[in-house]
């Protein structure tokens, strides 16, 4: 199924009352397991040990591709491991969806997957949110392959954004 067909089948106009939810990953996975989330802002609702999903298909596409960011690595004293040094921000939901990459770069040949779930297996903790979680393993009902070109229109790099804002 291509992206256009997937949107016709799974996406409705009201992102706050969704029949289907979406999760983006750069890995092909049969069953998604709850994992400790990471969030640069350290917002508690974004740090659960859960499977995260969104009611916004294009946002899930962005996450699928963003997981391909190439970066420099640095040594993390807290975990005694080398970790990727990347940062991005996602804002907006549908027509105003925007991704700003602050550190790192996405390869032009990046691919990923959008996993489709029925909404009744997830809970929404904040009423007017597009974020849902499940503390249980989830098997998708469909998987859609996406490419960088599918989300390119949403992505800017911080330096580009600063250049576009200068007069």
Secondary structure, DSSP 8 states (H G I E B T S, - for coil): --HHHHHHHH--S-TTS-SEEEEEESS--SEE--EE---TT--GGGS-EEEEEES-HHHHHHHHHHTTEE--EEEETTTTEEEE--EEEEE-SSTT-EEEEEE-EE-TT-EEEEEEEEGGG-B-SSTT-SEEEESS-EE-SEEEEEEHHHHGGGEEEHHHHHHHH--
